[in-house]
Amino acid sequence: MDSSFHVIKSVPLTLTFLDTTHRFIKAERFKLKYSLKTSCPEGTPNKDVELYQNTSYRIINEFLDNHIHTGVVYSQKEFNLLGKWVADFDNNFIVLPAVSESVLLPALHAKLNTISHEYSSIDYISLDNGVGLTYEFVSEETEIAQLPDINDWLGDLSFWKTAWWYRRDFSAFDNIAHDQEEYDAWTVNEDQQDQIKAMAEVINIIESEVYKEFYPEDEKKEESGKLIEIDFEKKKFKPKLVPKDK
């Protein structure tokens, strides 16, 4: 019989929706609830199951608290607008194929599954706006049919070849180049590539930190003391929202 742990967690989220098609900007406060289950093969020690569950739990909450909360939700239609008016602010940025809760939920469901431990999965995710309306998304699939392929969505000049909801990092945005020249320059820009690596490295740091809490005696996993002192705010960076105008 498989060993498993199951937890349900609620976190507050404040999001600002920017939609130029329907001509509105609205800020909303939500309670986001997710169900996290960790199931391991038969014979896995309970301590390891708990380790994997705690690792996923910490990664998910760090992502939601510091990379989704206070986010500006927009679509590719708003790329230029955000680049001119919003990019210098400290909000998080969340790009979607369309600006709506019904698109946001599948994207977040996929993202939380992607960044979790391989034995963990999200059963369901919901958004409660506090005035009697709750959006809920339930899926056992890791590939979400409601989410488009990035080439169909953003085309061949997308900076990433995998949409943010399927990348195991702390990003929630995508972007496109004006032309092939700009795309090629971006791929060899060391600063940009270092920032991309940093988004994924935060997950590795959390995994190492939780492991050391469970197995402090394991010297093979010991790293420098920076792990406990990590300031996640300093691990965040401003995304390049739009290419500079030619």
C-alpha positions in Angstrom: 0.0 0.0 0.0 1.3 3.4 -1.0 2.2 6.0 1.8 0.6 9.4 1.4 0.0 12.7 3.1 -2.8 15.2 2.2 -3.1 18.8 3.2 -5.5 21.7 2.3 -4.1 25.2 2.5 -5.6 28.7 2.1 -3.6 31.8 1.3 -4.7 35.4 0.7 -4.1 36.9 -2.7 -4.5 40.4 -4.0 -4.4 40.6 -7.8 -4.9 43.4 -10.3 -6.5 42.5 -13.6 -5.5 44.6 -16.6 -7.7 44.0 -19.7 -7.5 46.5 -22.6 -9.9 44.5 -24.8 -12.7 45.1 -22.3 -11.2 48.3 -21.1 -10.9 47.7 -17.3 -8.4 47.6 -14.5 -9.7 46.0 -11.3 -8.1 44.9 -8.1 -9.5 42.0 -6.3 -8.8 40.2 -3.0 -9.1 36.4 -3.0 -8.7 33.5 -0.7 -6.8 30.8 -2.8 -7.3 27.3 -1.6 -5.3 24.3 -2.9 -5.3 20.6 -2.0 -1.8 19.0 -2.0 -1.3 15.2 -1.9 2.0 13.4 -1.7 1.9 9.6 -2.6 5.0 7.5 -2.5 5.8 3.9 -3.6 5.2 1.1 -1.2 8.0 0.8 1.3 8.9 4.5 1.3 9.7 5.5 4.9 7.0 7.8 6.4 9.7 10.4 7.2 10.6 10.6 3.5 6.9 11.0 2.6 6.7 13.8 5.1 9.9 15.3 3.7 8.5 15.4 0.1 5.2 16.8 1.3 6.9 19.5 3.3 9.2 20.4 0.4 6.2 20.8 -2.0 4.3 22.8 0.7 7.2 25.2 1.2 7.9 25.7 -2.5 4.2 26.3 -3.3 3.7 28.8 -0.5 6.9 30.7 -1.3 5.8 31.0 -4.9 2.2 32.1 -4.1 3.3 34.5 -1.3 6.2 36.3 -3.1 5.6 35.7 -6.8 1.8 35.7 -7.3 0.5 37.8 -4.5 0.1 41.5 -5.5 0.5 40.4 -9.1 -0.7 42.2 -12.2 -2.6 39.8 -14.4 -2.5 40.6 -18.2 -2.4 39.0 -21.6 0.0 39.3 -24.5 -2.2 42.2 -25.8 -0.9 44.3 -22.9 2.8 43.7 -23.5 3.5 47.2 -24.8 1.3 48.9 -22.3 3.0 47.2 -19.4 6.4 48.0 -20.8 5.6 51.7 -20.9 3.6 52.2 -17.7 4.0 49.3 -15.2 7.4 47.6 -15.7 9.1 49.9 -13.2 6.8 49.0 -10.3 7.5 46.2 -7.8 4.4 44.2 -8.5 4.6 40.6 -9.7 3.6 40.0 -13.3 1.3 37.1 -14.5 0.7 36.8 -18.2 -2.2 34.7 -19.5 -3.7 33.9 -22.9 -6.8 35.8 -21.7 -7.5 37.9 -18.6 -10.0 35.9 -16.4 -10.2 33.8 -13.3 -11.2 30.8 -15.5 -7.8 31.0 -17.3 -5.8 31.9 -14.2 -6.9 28.8 -12.2 -5.7 26.2 -14.8 -2.4 28.0 -15.2 -1.8 28.1 -11.4 -2.9 24.5 -11.1 -0.4 23.4 -13.7 2.4 25.6 -12.2 1.9 24.3 -8.7 2.1 20.7 -10.0 5.2 21.6 -12.0 7.2 23.1 -9.1 6.1 20.5 -6.5 8.1 17.3 -5.7 7.7 14.5 -8.3 5.6 12.5 -5.8 3.3 15.4 -5.0 0.2 16.6 -6.9 -2.5 19.3 -6.7 -6.0 17.8 -6.6 -7.9 21.0 -6.9 -7.4 24.8 -6.6 -10.0 27.5 -6.0 -10.4 31.3 -5.7 -13.0 32.8 -3.4 -13.6 36.5 -3.9 -15.2 36.9 -0.5 -18.6 38.1 -1.8 -20.1 34.7 -2.5 -18.4 33.7 -5.7 -15.8 30.9 -5.8 -14.0 29.6 -8.9 -12.7 26.1 -8.7 -10.6 24.0 -11.0 -10.1 20.2 -10.5 -7.9 18.0 -12.6 -5.8 14.9 -12.2 -3.8 15.7 -15.4 -0.4 17.4 -15.5 -1.1 18.6 -19.1 -4.1 20.9 -18.9 -6.2 20.9 -22.1 -7.4 24.5 -21.4 -3.9 25.9 -21.7 -2.4 26.5 -25.2 0.9 25.4 -26.6 3.3 28.3 -26.3 3.9 28.4 -30.1 0.2 28.6 -30.8 0.0 31.3 -28.1 3.0 33.5 -28.7 4.6 32.2 -31.9 8.1 31.2 -32.9 9.8 34.3 -31.3 8.7 33.5 -27.8 11.8 33.9 -25.5 10.9 30.6 -23.8 9.9 27.4 -25.6 7.8 26.2 -22.6 5.0 28.3 -21.1 5.6 29.5 -17.6 3.1 27.2 -16.1 5.2 24.2 -17.2 8.6 25.6 -16.2 10.0 24.5 -12.8 11.0 27.9 -11.7 9.3 30.9 -9.9 8.3 32.8 -13.1 4.7 33.6 -14.1 5.4 35.5 -17.3 6.4 35.0 -20.9 7.5 37.4 -23.7 8.3 37.6 -27.3 11.1 39.2 -29.4 10.4 41.8 -32.1 12.5 39.8 -34.6 15.0 36.9 -34.9 18.0 39.3 -34.2 16.6 40.3 -30.9 15.7 36.7 -30.0 19.3 35.6 -30.8 20.8 38.5 -28.7 18.6 37.6 -25.7 19.8 34.0 -25.7 23.4 35.0 -25.3 22.7 37.9 -22.9 24.5 36.6 -19.7 22.5 38.8 -17.3 19.2 37.6 -18.7 20.4 34.0 -18.6 21.7 34.4 -15.0 18.3 35.7 -14.0 16.6 32.7 -15.5 18.8 30.4 -13.6 18.1 32.3 -10.4 14.4 31.7 -10.8 15.0 27.9 -10.8 17.7 28.0 -8.1 15.3 29.3 -5.4 13.5 25.9 -5.7 16.8 24.0 -5.2 17.6 26.1 -2.2 14.2 25.4 -0.6 14.6 21.7 -1.3 18.1 21.7 0.4 16.8 23.7 3.3 13.9 21.3 4.0 16.2 18.3 3.6 18.6 19.6 6.2 15.8 20.2 8.6 14.7 16.5 8.3 18.2 15.0 8.1 20.6 17.4 9.8 23.0 14.5 10.5 23.6 13.9 6.8 26.9 15.6 6.1 26.6 14.9 2.4 23.8 17.3 2.1 25.4 20.0 4.1 26.0 23.3 2.4 27.0 26.8 3.6 25.0 28.6 6.2 23.6 30.9 3.6 20.7 28.5 3.2 19.0 29.4 6.6 19.7 33.1 6.1 18.3 33.3 2.6 16.4 36.5 1.8 13.9 35.4 -0.9 13.1 39.0 -1.7 16.6 39.4 -3.0 16.1 36.3 -5.2 13.4 38.1 -7.1 14.1 40.2 -10.2 12.2 42.3 -12.6 11.2 40.5 -15.7 11.9 41.9 -19.1 8.2 42.6 -20.0 8.7 43.8 -23.6 11.5 44.3 -26.0 12.8 47.8 -26.3 11.4 49.8 -29.1 13.6 49.8 -32.2 
